Amino acid sequence: MQNVSPIVDFPEQKWDQLIALNLSATFHATKACLPAMTERGYGRIVNISSAHGKVASVNKAAYCAAKHGVIGLTKVTALETAGTGVTANAVCPGWVLTPLVRKQIEMRAVQSGRSVDDETTALVSEKMPSGQPVRPEHLGQMVAFLCSEAGEQITGAELLMDGGWTAQ
């Protein structure tokens, strides 16, 4: 879900929906899972933030605010669970080829008369120097790594998968 609009024109209902979906839901899921994880002495919380949790973009106030909030919530969770066997981390991808992004790309291709591949590269390259989107399976592999034994001492981290977006 996304709404692109200047703050002064941003519909309050859309703000509330985006915050509920992208931040409040993360809080409620974390709160529901933590008691059993801490009682068991083991758990992995991996929140999906965004490169927009690290940097802002014009006309994306609610999304950026929510994703910044996810990173803050993740850090608080990591501190509150330190030493319990529970870890909490945030993965911050750039453009991921989700159905929502694919739809944007297809609309751009229709408008420009260019191929979907050309529009994918054009859209992604606007932010990601790599020029390549994050593949969903790579995002899944990052999450699996954080949930593995190797992720035992990774907690409170913001792991970027943004093709160099935030390095600029």
CNS distance restraints for C-alpha pairs under 8 A (distance, minus, plus):
assign (resid   1 and name CA) (resid  18 and name CA) 7.01 0.50 0.50
assign (resid   1 and name CA) (resid 100 and name CA) 7.77 0.50 0.50
assign (resid   2 and name CA) (resid  18 and name CA) 7.19 0.50 0.50
assign (resid   2 and name CA) (resid  63 and name CA) 7.04 0.50 0.50
assign (resid   3 and name CA) (resid  10 and name CA) 7.99 0.50 0.50
assign (resid   3 and name CA) (resid  14 and name CA) 6.86 0.50 0.50
assign (resid   3 and name CA) (resid  60 and name CA) 6.92 0.50 0.50
assign (resid   3 and name CA) (resid  62 and name CA) 7.99 0.50 0.50
assign (resid   3 and name CA) (resid  63 and name CA) 8.00 0.50 0.50
assign (resid   4 and name CA) (resid  10 and name CA) 7.84 0.50 0.50
assign (resid   4 and name CA) (resid  59 and name CA) 5.15 0.50 0.50
assign (resid   4 and name CA) (resid  60 and name CA) 5.42 0.50 0.50
assign (resid   5 and name CA) (resid   9 and name CA) 6.19 0.50 0.50
assign (resid   5 and name CA) (resid  10 and name CA) 5.35 0.50 0.50
assign (resid   5 and name CA) (resid  59 and name CA) 4.57 0.50 0.50
assign (resid   5 and name CA) (resid  60 and name CA) 6.62 0.50 0.50
assign (resid   6 and name CA) (resid  10 and name CA) 5.86 0.50 0.50
assign (resid   6 and name CA) (resid  58 and name CA) 7.34 0.50 0.50
assign (resid   6 and name CA) (resid  59 and name CA) 4.58 0.50 0.50
assign (resid   6 and name CA) (resid  60 and name CA) 7.54 0.50 0.50
assign (resid   6 and name CA) (resid  61 and name CA) 7.71 0.50 0.50
assign (resid   7 and name CA) (resid  59 and name CA) 6.72 0.50 0.50
assign (resid   7 and name CA) (resid  61 and name CA) 6.51 0.50 0.50
assign (resid  10 and name CA) (resid  14 and name CA) 7.37 0.50 0.50
assign (resid  10 and name CA) (resid  15 and name CA) 7.17 0.50 0.50
assign (resid  11 and name CA) (resid  15 and name CA) 6.40 0.50 0.50
assign (resid  12 and name CA) (resid  16 and name CA) 6.23 0.50 0.50
assign (resid  13 and name CA) (resid  17 and name CA) 6.21 0.50 0.50
assign (resid  14 and name CA) (resid  18 and name CA) 6.06 0.50 0.50
assign (resid  15 and name CA) (resid  19 and name CA) 6.13 0.50 0.50
assign (resid  15 and name CA) (resid  62 and name CA) 5.45 0.50 0.50
assign (resid  16 and name CA) (resid  20 and name CA) 6.00 0.50 0.50
assign (resid  17 and name CA) (resid  21 and name CA) 6.05 0.50 0.50
assign (resid  18 and name CA) (resid  22 and name CA) 5.85 0.50 0.50
assign (resid  18 and name CA) (resid  23 and name CA) 7.87 0.50 0.50
assign (resid  18 and name CA) (resid  62 and name CA) 6.12 0.50 0.50
assign (resid  18 and name CA) (resid  63 and name CA) 6.37 0.50 0.50
assign (resid  18 and name CA) (resid  66 and name CA) 7.37 0.50 0.50
assign (resid  19 and name CA) (resid  23 and name CA) 5.26 0.50 0.50
assign (resid  19 and name CA) (resid  24 and name CA) 6.29 0.50 0.50
assign (resid  19 and name CA) (resid  62 and name CA) 6.41 0.50 0.50
assign (resid  19 and name CA) (resid  63 and name CA) 7.30 0.50 0.50
assign (resid  19 and name CA) (resid  65 and name CA) 7.89 0.50 0.50
assign (resid  19 and name CA) (resid  66 and name CA) 5.49 0.50 0.50
assign (resid  20 and name CA) (resid  24 and name CA) 4.61 0.50 0.50
assign (resid  20 and name CA) (resid  25 and name CA) 5.95 0.50 0.50
assign (resid  21 and name CA) (resid  25 and name CA) 5.55 0.50 0.50
assign (resid  21 and name CA) (resid  26 and name CA) 7.96 0.50 0.50
assign (resid  22 and name CA) (resid  26 and name CA) 6.72 0.50 0.50
assign (resid  22 and name CA) (resid  63 and name CA) 7.46 0.50 0.50
assign (resid  22 and name CA) (resid  66 and name CA) 5.74 0.50 0.50
assign (resid  22 and name CA) (resid  67 and name CA) 6.85 0.50 0.50
assign (resid  22 and name CA) (resid  70 and name CA) 7.69 0.50 0.50
assign (resid  23 and name CA) (resid  27 and name CA) 6.42 0.50 0.50
assign (resid  23 and name CA) (resid  66 and name CA) 5.19 0.50 0.50
assign (resid  23 and name CA) (resid  67 and name CA) 6.99 0.50 0.50
assign (resid  23 and name CA) (resid  69 and name CA) 6.48 0.50 0.50
assign (resid  23 and name CA) (resid  70 and name CA) 5.82 0.50 0.50
assign (resid  24 and name CA) (resid  28 and name CA) 6.20 0.50 0.50
assign (resid  25 and name CA) (resid  29 and name CA) 6.09 0.50 0.50
assign (resid  26 and name CA) (resid  30 and name CA) 6.09 0.50 0.50
assign (resid  26 and name CA) (resid  47 and name CA) 7.27 0.50 0.50
assign (resid  26 and name CA) (resid  70 and name CA) 7.17 0.50 0.50
assign (resid  27 and name CA) (resid  31 and name CA) 6.07 0.50 0.50
assign (resid  27 and name CA) (resid  73 and name CA) 7.29 0.50 0.50
assign (resid  28 and name CA) (resid  32 and name CA) 6.12 0.50 0.50
assign (resid  29 and name CA) (resid  33 and name CA) 6.20 0.50 0.50
assign (resid  30 and name CA) (resid  34 and name CA) 5.96 0.50 0.50
assign (resid  30 and name CA) (resid  45 and name CA) 7.45 0.50 0.50
assign (resid  31 and name CA) (resid  35 and name CA) 7.59 0.50 0.50
assign (resid  33 and name CA) (resid  37 and name CA) 6.37 0.50 0.50
assign (resid  34 and name CA) (resid  38 and name CA) 5.97 0.50 0.50
assign (resid  35 and name CA) (resid  39 and name CA) 6.04 0.50 0.50
assign (resid  36 and name CA) (resid  40 and name CA) 6.04 0.50 0.50
assign (resid  37 and name CA) (resid  41 and name CA) 6.01 0.50 0.50
assign (resid  37 and name CA) (resid  42 and name CA) 5.38 0.50 0.50
assign (resid  37 and name CA) (resid  43 and name CA) 4.95 0.50 0.50
assign (resid  37 and name CA) (resid  86 and name CA) 6.63 0.50 0.50
assign (resid  38 and name CA) (resid  42 and name CA) 6.31 0.50 0.50
assign (resid  38 and name CA) (resid  43 and name CA) 7.24 0.50 0.50
assign (resid  38 and name CA) (resid  81 and name CA) 7.52 0.50 0.50
assign (resid  38 and name CA) (resid  84 and name CA) 6.13 0.50 0.50
assign (resid  38 and name CA) (resid  85 and name CA) 7.24 0.50 0.50
assign (resid  38 and name CA) (resid  86 and name CA) 6.57 0.50 0.50
assign (resid  41 and name CA) (resid  84 and name CA) 5.56 0.50 0.50
assign (resid  41 and name CA) (resid  85 and name CA) 5.00 0.50 0.50
assign (resid  41 and name CA) (resid  86 and name CA) 6.75 0.50 0.50
assign (resid  42 and name CA) (resid  84 and name CA) 7.00 0.50 0.50
assign (resid  42 and name CA) (resid  85 and name CA) 4.43 0.50 0.50
assign (resid  42 and name CA) (resid  86 and name CA) 5.01 0.50 0.50
assign (resid  43 and name CA) (resid  85 and name CA) 6.37 0.50 0.50
assign (resid  43 and name CA) (resid  86 and name CA) 4.34 0.50 0.50
assign (resid  43 and name CA) (resid  87 and name CA) 6.36 0.50 0.50
assign (resid  44 and name CA) (resid  86 and name CA) 5.63 0.50 0.50
assign (resid  44 and name CA) (resid  87 and name CA) 5.04 0.50 0.50
assign (resid  44 and name CA) (resid  88 and name CA) 6.09 0.50 0.50
assign (resid  44 and name CA) (resid 146 and name CA) 7.55 0.50 0.50
assign (resid  44 and name CA) (resid 147 and name CA) 5.69 0.50 0.50
assign (resid  45 and name CA) (resid  86 and name CA) 7.56 0.50 0.50
assign (resid  45 and name CA) (resid  87 and name CA) 6.05 0.50 0.50
assign (resid  45 and name CA) (resid  88 and name CA) 4.56 0.50 0.50
assign (resid  45 and name CA) (resid  89 and name CA) 6.36 0.50 0.50
assign (resid  46 and name CA) (resid  88 and name CA) 5.82 0.50 0.50
assign (resid  46 and name CA) (resid  89 and name CA) 5.02 0.50 0.50
assign (resid  46 and name CA) (resid  90 and name CA) 5.64 0.50 0.50
assign (resid  46 and name CA) (resid  91 and name CA) 7.08 0.50 0.50
assign (resid  46 and name CA) (resid 143 and name CA) 6.64 0.50 0.50
assign (resid  46 and name CA) (resid 146 and name CA) 7.44 0.50 0.50
assign (resid  46 and name CA) (resid 147 and name CA) 7.93 0.50 0.50
assign (resid  47 and name CA) (resid  70 and name CA) 7.19 0.50 0.50
assign (resid  47 and name CA) (resid  74 and name CA) 7.11 0.50 0.50
assign (resid  47 and name CA) (resid  88 and name CA) 7.62 0.50 0.50
assign (resid  47 and name CA) (resid  89 and name CA) 6.21 0.50 0.50
assign (resid  47 and name CA) (resid  90 and name CA) 4.64 0.50 0.50
assign (resid  47 and name CA) (resid  91 and name CA) 6.31 0.50 0.50
assign (resid  48 and name CA) (resid  70 and name CA) 7.84 0.50 0.50
assign (resid  48 and name CA) (resid  90 and name CA) 5.59 0.50 0.50
assign (resid  48 and name CA) (resid  91 and name CA) 5.02 0.50 0.50
assign (resid  48 and name CA) (resid  92 and name CA) 6.29 0.50 0.50
assign (resid  48 and name CA) (resid  93 and name CA) 7.87 0.50 0.50
assign (resid  49 and name CA) (resid  53 and name CA) 5.94 0.50 0.50
assign (resid  49 and name CA) (resid  67 and name CA) 5.09 0.50 0.50
assign (resid  49 and name CA) (resid  68 and name CA) 7.52 0.50 0.50
assign (resid  49 and name CA) (resid  70 and name CA) 5.98 0.50 0.50
assign (resid  49 and name CA) (resid  71 and name CA) 6.61 0.50 0.50
assign (resid  49 and name CA) (resid  90 and name CA) 5.93 0.50 0.50
assign (resid  49 and name CA) (resid  91 and name CA) 5.72 0.50 0.50
assign (resid  49 and name CA) (resid  92 and name CA) 4.85 0.50 0.50
assign (resid  49 and name CA) (resid  93 and name CA) 7.20 0.50 0.50
assign (resid  50 and name CA) (resid  54 and name CA) 7.33 0.50 0.50
assign (resid  50 and name CA) (resid  67 and name CA) 6.13 0.50 0.50
assign (resid  50 and name CA) (resid  91 and name CA) 6.93 0.50 0.50
assign (resid  50 and name CA) (resid  92 and name CA) 3.88 0.50 0.50
assign (resid  50 and name CA) (resid  93 and name CA) 4.89 0.50 0.50
assign (resid  50 and name CA) (resid  94 and name CA) 6.15 0.50 0.50
assign (resid  51 and name CA) (resid  55 and name CA) 6.32 0.50 0.50
assign (resid  51 and name CA) (resid  92 and name CA) 5.06 0.50 0.50
assign (resid  51 and name CA) (resid  93 and name CA) 5.52 0.50 0.50
assign (resid  51 and name CA) (resid  94 and name CA) 5.14 0.50 0.50
assign (resid  51 and name CA) (resid 160 and name CA) 7.02 0.50 0.50
assign (resid  51 and name CA) (resid 161 and name CA) 7.87 0.50 0.50
assign (resid  51 and name CA) (resid 162 and name CA) 6.39 0.50 0.50
assign (resid  51 and name CA) (resid 165 and name CA) 7.37 0.50 0.50
assign (resid  51 and name CA) (resid 166 and name CA) 6.92 0.50 0.50
assign (resid  52 and name CA) (resid  56 and name CA) 5.49 0.50 0.50
assign (resid  52 and name CA) (resid  57 and name CA) 7.27 0.50 0.50
assign (resid  52 and name CA) (resid  63 and name CA) 7.49 0.50 0.50
assign (resid  52 and name CA) (resid  64 and name CA) 5.19 0.50 0.50
assign (resid  52 and name CA) (resid  67 and name CA) 6.24 0.50 0.50
assign (resid  52 and name CA) (resid  68 and name CA) 7.17 0.50 0.50
assign (resid  52 and name CA) (resid  92 and name CA) 7.83 0.50 0.50
assign (resid  52 and name CA) (resid  94 and name CA) 7.79 0.50 0.50
assign (resid  53 and name CA) (resid  64 and name CA) 5.84 0.50 0.50
assign (resid  53 and name CA) (resid  65 and name CA) 7.40 0.50 0.50
assign (resid  53 and name CA) (resid  66 and name CA) 7.57 0.50 0.50
assign (resid  53 and name CA) (resid  67 and name CA) 4.28 0.50 0.50
assign (resid  53 and name CA) (resid  68 and name CA) 4.00 0.50 0.50
assign (resid  53 and name CA) (resid  69 and name CA) 7.46 0.50 0.50
assign (resid  53 and name CA) (resid  70 and name CA) 7.47 0.50 0.50
assign (resid  53 and name CA) (resid  71 and name CA) 6.69 0.50 0.50
assign (resid  53 and name CA) (resid  92 and name CA) 7.02 0.50 0.50
assign (resid  54 and name CA) (resid  68 and name CA) 6.48 0.50 0.50
assign (resid  54 and name CA) (resid 166 and name CA) 7.26 0.50 0.50
assign (resid  55 and name CA) (resid  64 and name CA) 7.67 0.50 0.50
assign (resid  55 and name CA) (resid 166 and name CA) 6.97 0.50 0.50
assign (resid  56 and name CA) (resid  60 and name CA) 7.51 0.50 0.50
assign (resid  56 and name CA) (resid  61 and name CA) 7.97 0.50 0.50
assign (resid  56 and name CA) (resid  64 and name CA) 5.90 0.50 0.50
assign (resid  57 and name CA) (resid  61 and name CA) 7.86 0.50 0.50
assign (resid  57 and name CA) (resid  64 and name CA) 7.47 0.50 0.50
assign (resid  60 and name CA) (resid  64 and name CA) 5.97 0.50 0.50
assign (resid  61 and name CA) (resid  65 and name CA) 5.93 0.50 0.50
assign (resid  62 and name CA) (resid  66 and name CA) 5.99 0.50 0.50
assign (resid  63 and name CA) (resid  67 and name CA) 6.13 0.50 0.50
assign (resid  64 and name CA) (resid  68 and name CA) 6.04 0.50 0.50
assign (resid  65 and name CA) (resid  69 and name CA) 6.10 0.50 0.50
assign (resid  66 and name CA) (resid  70 and name CA) 6.25 0.50 0.50
assign (resid  67 and name CA) (resid  71 and name CA) 6.58 0.50 0.50
assign (resid  68 and name CA) (resid  72 and name CA) 6.51 0.50 0.50
assign (resid  69 and name CA) (resid  73 and name CA) 6.05 0.50 0.50
assign (resid  70 and name CA) (resid  74 and name CA) 6.02 0.50 0.50
assign (resid  70 and name CA) (resid  90 and name CA) 7.54 0.50 0.50
assign (resid  71 and name CA) (resid  75 and name CA) 6.30 0.50 0.50
assign (resid  71 and name CA) (resid  90 and name CA) 6.11 0.50 0.50
assign (resid  71 and name CA) (resid 158 and name CA) 7.03 0.50 0.50
assign (resid  72 and name CA) (resid  76 and name CA) 6.32 0.50 0.50
assign (resid  73 and name CA) (resid  77 and name CA) 6.12 0.50 0.50
assign (resid  74 and name CA) (resid  78 and name CA) 6.17 0.50 0.50
assign (resid  74 and name CA) (resid  88 and name CA) 5.81 0.50 0.50
assign (resid  74 and name CA) (resid  89 and name CA) 5.91 0.50 0.50
assign (resid  74 and name CA) (resid  90 and name CA) 6.33 0.50 0.50
assign (resid  74 and name CA) (resid 156 and name CA) 6.20 0.50 0.50
assign (resid  75 and name CA) (resid  79 and name CA) 6.27 0.50 0.50
assign (resid  75 and name CA) (resid  88 and name CA) 7.23 0.50 0.50
assign (resid  75 and name CA) (resid  89 and name CA) 7.41 0.50 0.50
assign (resid  75 and name CA) (resid 155 and name CA) 7.96 0.50 0.50
assign (resid  75 and name CA) (resid 156 and name CA) 4.61 0.50 0.50
assign (resid  75 and name CA) (resid 157 and name CA) 7.36 0.50 0.50
assign (resid  76 and name CA) (resid  80 and name CA) 6.09 0.50 0.50
assign (resid  76 and name CA) (resid 156 and name CA) 7.76 0.50 0.50
assign (resid  77 and name CA) (resid  81 and name CA) 6.10 0.50 0.50
assign (resid  77 and name CA) (resid  88 and name CA) 6.17 0.50 0.50
assign (resid  77 and name CA) (resid 156 and name CA) 7.63 0.50 0.50
assign (resid  78 and name CA) (resid  82 and name CA) 5.83 0.50 0.50
assign (resid  78 and name CA) (resid  86 and name CA) 7.78 0.50 0.50
assign (resid  78 and name CA) (resid  87 and name CA) 5.88 0.50 0.50
assign (resid  78 and name CA) (resid  88 and name CA) 4.94 0.50 0.50
assign (resid  78 and name CA) (resid  89 and name CA) 7.36 0.50 0.50
assign (resid  78 and name CA) (resid 155 and name CA) 5.68 0.50 0.50
assign (resid  78 and name CA) (resid 156 and name CA) 4.91 0.50 0.50
assign (resid  79 and name CA) (resid 156 and name CA) 7.24 0.50 0.50
assign (resid  81 and name CA) (resid  85 and name CA) 7.54 0.50 0.50
assign (resid  81 and name CA) (resid  86 and name CA) 5.85 0.50 0.50
assign (resid  81 and name CA) (resid  87 and name CA) 6.93 0.50 0.50
assign (resid  82 and name CA) (resid  86 and name CA) 7.01 0.50 0.50
assign (resid  82 and name CA) (resid  87 and name CA) 7.28 0.50 0.50
assign (resid  85 and name CA) (resid 152 and name CA) 7.65 0.50 0.50
assign (resid  87 and name CA) (resid 152 and name CA) 7.15 0.50 0.50
assign (resid  87 and name CA) (resid 153 and name CA) 7.60 0.50 0.50
assign (resid  87 and name CA) (resid 154 and name CA) 6.92 0.50 0.50
assign (resid  87 and name CA) (resid 155 and name CA) 4.94 0.50 0.50
assign (resid  87 and name CA) (resid 156 and name CA) 7.43 0.50 0.50
assign (resid  88 and name CA) (resid 154 and name CA) 7.97 0.50 0.50
assign (resid  88 and name CA) (resid 155 and name CA) 5.11 0.50 0.50
assign (resid  88 and name CA) (resid 156 and name CA) 5.64 0.50 0.50
assign (resid  88 and name CA) (resid 157 and name CA) 7.64 0.50 0.50
assign (resid  89 and name CA) (resid 146 and name CA) 7.89 0.50 0.50
assign (resid  89 and name CA) (resid 154 and name CA) 7.40 0.50 0.50
assign (resid  89 and name CA) (resid 155 and name CA) 5.43 0.50 0.50
assign (resid  89 and name CA) (resid 156 and name CA) 5.07 0.50 0.50
assign (resid  89 and name CA) (resid 157 and name CA) 5.03 0.50 0.50
assign (resid  89 and name CA) (resid 158 and name CA) 6.28 0.50 0.50
assign (resid  89 and name CA) (resid 159 and name CA) 7.65 0.50 0.50
assign (resid  90 and name CA) (resid 156 and name CA) 7.46 0.50 0.50
assign (resid  90 and name CA) (resid 157 and name CA) 6.21 0.50 0.50
assign (resid  90 and name CA) (resid 158 and name CA) 4.91 0.50 0.50
assign (resid  90 and name CA) (resid 159 and name CA) 6.22 0.50 0.50
assign (resid  91 and name CA) (resid 143 and name CA) 7.77 0.50 0.50
assign (resid  91 and name CA) (resid 158 and name CA) 5.81 0.50 0.50
assign (resid  91 and name CA) (resid 159 and name CA) 4.75 0.50 0.50
assign (resid  91 and name CA) (resid 160 and name CA) 6.08 0.50 0.50
assign (resid  91 and name CA) (resid 161 and name CA) 7.24 0.50 0.50
assign (resid  92 and name CA) (resid 158 and name CA) 6.57 0.50 0.50
assign (resid  92 and name CA) (resid 159 and name CA) 5.76 0.50 0.50
assign (resid  92 and name CA) (resid 160 and name CA) 4.69 0.50 0.50
assign (resid  92 and name CA) (resid 161 and name CA) 5.85 0.50 0.50
assign (resid  92 and name CA) (resid 162 and name CA) 7.13 0.50 0.50
assign (resid  93 and name CA) (resid 134 and name CA) 6.91 0.50 0.50
assign (resid  93 and name CA) (resid 139 and name CA) 7.67 0.50 0.50
assign (resid  93 and name CA) (resid 160 and name CA) 5.88 0.50 0.50
assign (resid  93 and name CA) (resid 161 and name CA) 4.38 0.50 0.50
assign (resid  93 and name CA) (resid 162 and name CA) 5.03 0.50 0.50
assign (resid  94 and name CA) (resid 128 and name CA) 7.20 0.50 0.50
assign (resid  94 and name CA) (resid 133 and name CA) 7.18 0.50 0.50
assign (resid  94 and name CA) (resid 134 and name CA) 6.73 0.50 0.50
assign (resid  94 and name CA) (resid 160 and name CA) 8.00 0.50 0.50
assign (resid  94 and name CA) (resid 161 and name CA) 6.20 0.50 0.50
assign (resid  94 and name CA) (resid 162 and name CA) 4.17 0.50 0.50
assign (resid  94 and name CA) (resid 163 and name CA) 7.06 0.50 0.50
assign (resid  94 and name CA) (resid 165 and name CA) 7.17 0.50 0.50
assign (resid  95 and name CA) (resid 101 and name CA) 7.65 0.50 0.50
assign (resid  95 and name CA) (resid 124 and name CA) 6.33 0.50 0.50
assign (resid  95 and name CA) (resid 128 and name CA) 7.88 0.50 0.50
assign (resid  95 and name CA) (resid 133 and name CA) 5.21 0.50 0.50
assign (resid  95 and name CA) (resid 134 and name CA) 6.01 0.50 0.50
assign (resid  95 and name CA) (resid 162 and name CA) 7.21 0.50 0.50
assign (resid  96 and name CA) (resid 101 and name CA) 7.11 0.50 0.50
assign (resid  96 and name CA) (resid 133 and name CA) 5.47 0.50 0.50
assign (resid  96 and name CA) (resid 134 and name CA) 4.65 0.50 0.50
assign (resid  96 and name CA) (resid 135 and name CA) 5.96 0.50 0.50
assign (resid  96 and name CA) (resid 136 and name CA) 6.44 0.50 0.50
assign (resid  97 and name CA) (resid 101 and name CA) 5.69 0.50 0.50
assign (resid  97 and name CA) (resid 102 and name CA) 5.99 0.50 0.50
assign (resid  97 and name CA) (resid 133 and name CA) 6.48 0.50 0.50
assign (resid  97 and name CA) (resid 134 and name CA) 6.72 0.50 0.50
assign (resid  97 and name CA) (resid 135 and name CA) 6.19 0.50 0.50
assign (resid  97 and name CA) (resid 136 and name CA) 6.71 0.50 0.50
assign (resid  98 and name CA) (resid 102 and name CA) 6.07 0.50 0.50
assign (resid  98 and name CA) (resid 136 and name CA) 7.43 0.50 0.50
assign (resid  99 and name CA) (resid 103 and name CA) 6.09 0.50 0.50
assign (resid 100 and name CA) (resid 104 and name CA) 6.48 0.50 0.50
assign (resid 101 and name CA) (resid 105 and name CA) 6.23 0.50 0.50
assign (resid 102 and name CA) (resid 106 and name CA) 6.10 0.50 0.50
assign (resid 103 and name CA) (resid 107 and name CA) 6.19 0.50 0.50
assign (resid 104 and name CA) (resid 108 and name CA) 6.22 0.50 0.50
assign (resid 105 and name CA) (resid 109 and name CA) 6.16 0.50 0.50
assign (resid 105 and name CA) (resid 116 and name CA) 6.44 0.50 0.50
assign (resid 105 and name CA) (resid 119 and name CA) 5.97 0.50 0.50
assign (resid 105 and name CA) (resid 120 and name CA) 5.94 0.50 0.50
assign (resid 105 and name CA) (resid 123 and name CA) 7.36 0.50 0.50
assign (resid 106 and name CA) (resid 110 and name CA) 6.29 0.50 0.50
assign (resid 106 and name CA) (resid 116 and name CA) 6.00 0.50 0.50
assign (resid 106 and name CA) (resid 119 and name CA) 7.83 0.50 0.50
assign (resid 107 and name CA) (resid 111 and name CA) 6.22 0.50 0.50
assign (resid 108 and name CA) (resid 112 and name CA) 5.97 0.50 0.50
assign (resid 108 and name CA) (resid 119 and name CA) 6.54 0.50 0.50
assign (resid 109 and name CA) (resid 113 and name CA) 5.50 0.50 0.50
assign (resid 109 and name CA) (resid 114 and name CA) 5.08 0.50 0.50
assign (resid 109 and name CA) (resid 115 and name CA) 5.74 0.50 0.50
assign (resid 109 and name CA) (resid 116 and name CA) 5.51 0.50 0.50
assign (resid 109 and name CA) (resid 118 and name CA) 7.99 0.50 0.50
assign (resid 109 and name CA) (resid 119 and name CA) 5.82 0.50 0.50
assign (resid 110 and name CA) (resid 114 and name CA) 7.17 0.50 0.50
assign (resid 114 and name CA) (resid 118 and name CA) 6.32 0.50 0.50
assign (resid 114 and name CA) (resid 119 and name CA) 6.64 0.50 0.50
assign (resid 115 and name CA) (resid 119 and name CA) 6.24 0.50 0.50
assign (resid 116 and name CA) (resid 120 and name CA) 5.96 0.50 0.50
assign (resid 117 and name CA) (resid 121 and name CA) 6.35 0.50 0.50
assign (resid 118 and name CA) (resid 122 and name CA) 6.16 0.50 0.50
assign (resid 119 and name CA) (resid 123 and name CA) 5.93 0.50 0.50
assign (resid 120 and name CA) (resid 124 and name CA) 6.05 0.50 0.50
assign (resid 121 and name CA) (resid 125 and name CA) 5.78 0.50 0.50
assign (resid 121 and name CA) (resid 131 and name CA) 5.65 0.50 0.50
assign (resid 121 and name CA) (resid 132 and name CA) 6.53 0.50 0.50
assign (resid 122 and name CA) (resid 126 and name CA) 6.48 0.50 0.50
assign (resid 122 and name CA) (resid 131 and name CA) 7.65 0.50 0.50
assign (resid 123 and name CA) (resid 127 and name CA) 7.77 0.50 0.50
assign (resid 124 and name CA) (resid 128 and name CA) 5.69 0.50 0.50
assign (resid 124 and name CA) (resid 131 and name CA) 5.53 0.50 0.50
assign (resid 124 and name CA) (resid 132 and name CA) 6.27 0.50 0.50
assign (resid 124 and name CA) (resid 133 and name CA) 6.10 0.50 0.50
assign (resid 125 and name CA) (resid 129 and name CA) 5.77 0.50 0.50
assign (resid 125 and name CA) (resid 130 and name CA) 7.00 0.50 0.50
assign (resid 125 and name CA) (resid 131 and name CA) 4.40 0.50 0.50
assign (resid 125 and name CA) (resid 132 and name CA) 7.29 0.50 0.50
assign (resid 127 and name CA) (resid 165 and name CA) 5.46 0.50 0.50
assign (resid 128 and name CA) (resid 132 and name CA) 7.22 0.50 0.50
assign (resid 128 and name CA) (resid 133 and name CA) 7.85 0.50 0.50
assign (resid 128 and name CA) (resid 162 and name CA) 6.40 0.50 0.50
assign (resid 128 and name CA) (resid 163 and name CA) 5.10 0.50 0.50
assign (resid 128 and name CA) (resid 164 and name CA) 5.67 0.50 0.50
assign (resid 128 and name CA) (resid 165 and name CA) 4.53 0.50 0.50
assign (resid 129 and name CA) (resid 163 and name CA) 6.04 0.50 0.50
assign (resid 129 and name CA) (resid 164 and name CA) 5.58 0.50 0.50
assign (resid 129 and name CA) (resid 165 and name CA) 6.28 0.50 0.50
assign (resid 130 and name CA) (resid 163 and name CA) 4.92 0.50 0.50
assign (resid 130 and name CA) (resid 164 and name CA) 6.54 0.50 0.50
assign (resid 131 and name CA) (resid 163 and name CA) 7.41 0.50 0.50
assign (resid 132 and name CA) (resid 163 and name CA) 7.11 0.50 0.50
assign (resid 133 and name CA) (resid 163 and name CA) 7.58 0.50 0.50
assign (resid 134 and name CA) (resid 138 and name CA) 6.88 0.50 0.50
assign (resid 134 and name CA) (resid 139 and name CA) 7.08 0.50 0.50
assign (resid 134 and name CA) (resid 161 and name CA) 7.03 0.50 0.50
assign (resid 134 and name CA) (resid 162 and name CA) 7.24 0.50 0.50
assign (resid 134 and name CA) (resid 163 and name CA) 7.76 0.50 0.50
assign (resid 135 and name CA) (resid 139 and name CA) 6.58 0.50 0.50
assign (resid 136 and name CA) (resid 140 and name CA) 6.28 0.50 0.50
assign (resid 137 and name CA) (resid 141 and name CA) 6.19 0.50 0.50
assign (resid 138 and name CA) (resid 142 and name CA) 6.29 0.50 0.50
assign (resid 139 and name CA) (resid 143 and name CA) 6.43 0.50 0.50
assign (resid 139 and name CA) (resid 161 and name CA) 7.85 0.50 0.50
assign (resid 140 and name CA) (resid 144 and name CA) 6.14 0.50 0.50
assign (resid 141 and name CA) (resid 145 and name CA) 6.15 0.50 0.50
assign (resid 142 and name CA) (resid 146 and name CA) 6.36 0.50 0.50
assign (resid 143 and name CA) (resid 147 and name CA) 6.28 0.50 0.50
assign (resid 144 and name CA) (resid 148 and name CA) 6.21 0.50 0.50
assign (resid 145 and name CA) (resid 150 and name CA) 6.92 0.50 0.50
assign (resid 145 and name CA) (resid 151 and name CA) 6.35 0.50 0.50
assign (resid 146 and name CA) (resid 150 and name CA) 7.18 0.50 0.50
assign (resid 146 and name CA) (resid 151 and name CA) 4.57 0.50 0.50
assign (resid 146 and name CA) (resid 152 and name CA) 7.75 0.50 0.50
assign (resid 146 and name CA) (resid 154 and name CA) 7.34 0.50 0.50
assign (resid 147 and name CA) (resid 151 and name CA) 6.06 0.50 0.50
assign (resid 147 and name CA) (resid 152 and name CA) 7.96 0.50 0.50
assign (resid 148 and name CA) (resid 152 and name CA) 7.27 0.50 0.50
assign (resid 162 and name CA) (resid 166 and name CA) 7.09 0.50 0.50
assign (resid 164 and name CA) (resid 168 and name CA) 6.92 0.50 0.50
